[in-house]
Amino acid sequence: MGSALNALLRVRGIEKRVAKNELAEAERARREQEARVGLIEGAMEQSRIAEALGAEGGQACWVANEHAWRIRLEGDLRRESAILSRRDVEARARREALGNADRRERVVEQAIERHEAEEALEARRADGRRLDGIATVRWWRENNA
C-alpha cells in the first residue's frame, strides 16, 4: 500500500509541476498581451495629441489621416483587448488547475502520513505483544521453578 501511495504522490507531484508550468506560460502570454494593448493605447493617445496640434494648423488632410489611423487603432485595440480577456480567463483557469493539483497532492501526502502512522502504531502493538509474551514466560518460569 505504501509503495502505491508513493507512486501516486510522484504522479501528483508531476501533475502539479505541469500545472505550474502551464500557469507560468499563461501568465507570460497574458503579460505580453497586456503590453500589446498598452502600446496600442499609447499610440492612440499620441494620435489624439497630434490631431489636436494638427487641427490648430488647419491641415484638413492631415487631420483626416490621423482620424483614419485612430479608427484603425481602435479596431486593433478591440481585437487585442478581446485576446487579453481570453488570456485572463485562461490564466485564471490555469491558476485554478494548479490549486486543484496542489490539493490532490496534499491529499495523497496526508494518506501517506496516516498510513505511516498506522504502520508505526501496529509496530508498537507488535512490540508490546512480544514483550508481554516474554514477560509471561519469565513470570511462569519464576513461579514454576
N, C-alpha and C positions, 0 to 999 in steps of 0.2 A: 504494500500500500504506500509506503514511504517513497519508494522509487517512482511510482506512478505520480504521486503528488509533486515530487521534484521535477519530473519531466513536464508536468502540466505547468509548474511555475516557470520553467525555462520557456515554454511556449508563450505563456502570458507576458513574460519579460520581452520576448521578441515582438509580440503584438504591440506592447507599449512603446518600444523603440521605433517601430514602423509608424505608429500613430504620431509620435513626437516628431519624426522626420517629415511626415505629411503636413503636420501643423506648421512646422518651420517653413516649408515650401509655400504653403497657402499664405502665410503671413508675409513672406518675401514678395509674392506676386501682388498681394494687396497693397503693400507699401509702394511698389513700383507703379501700380495703377494710380495710387494717390498722388504720386509725383507727376504723372502724366496729366491728371486733372488739374493739379496746381499750375503746371506750365501753361495749359490752355487758358485757365482763369487769368493768369498773369498777362498772357498775350492779349486777351480781351480787354483787360484794364488799360494796357498800353495803347490799344487801338482807340479806346474811348478818349484817352488823354490826347492822342494825336488828332482825333477828329475834332475835339474842342479847339485845339490850336489851329487846325487847318480851316475850320469854319470861320474863324476870325479873319483869315486871309481871303476868304471868298472864293476858294478854288472848288467849284462845284463838282468837277470831275474827280478830283482827289477825294472829296467827302463821299461821293457815291462809291468809289472803290473801297474806301475804308468801311463803309456800311456793308457792302457785299462781303468783305473779308470777315467782319464781325459776325454776320449771319452764318457764314461757313464755320467759324469758330464755335458759335452756339450749337450748331449741329454736332460738331466734334465733341463739344462738352457734354451734350446729352448722351451721345453714344458711349463716351468714356465713363461717364457717371453711372450708366447702366451696367457697364462691365465692372466698375468698382463695387456697386451694390451686390452683384453676383459673387464677387471675390470676398466681400464681407460675409455673405451668407455661407460661403464655402469655408472660410476661416472659422466661423462660429461652429459649423458642423465638425470640423477637424478638432477644434478645442473640446467639444463635447465627446467626440470619439476617444480623444486622449484621456479625458476624465473617466470614461467607461472602462477603458483598458487598465487604467490605474486601479479602479475599484475591483475589477476582476482579478488583477494580480494580488491585491491585498487580501481578497477572499481566500485565494489559494495559500498565501503566506499564513493566514490565520488557521486554515485547515491543517497545514503542516505543523504549526505550533501546537495545536490541540492534539494532533497525532503523536508528536514527540512527548507531550506532557502525559498522555495516556500510556505510552510505552515506558516512560520513567516511573509512573505510578505502578504499573504492572511489575516492573523490575524490583521496585521496593517491596511490593507484596510478596514476590517470589523469594526475595532475600529474607523477609520476615518469616515465611513458611519454613524455609530451610533452617533458619536459626531456631525456630520453635521445635523443629524435628530434632536438632542437635541437643537442645535443652531437655527435651523429653527423654532422649536416650540417656543423657547424663543423669537425670533425676532417677530414671529407672535403674541404672547401674548402681547409683549410690544407695538406693533404698533396697535393692535386692542383692546386694553384695554381702 
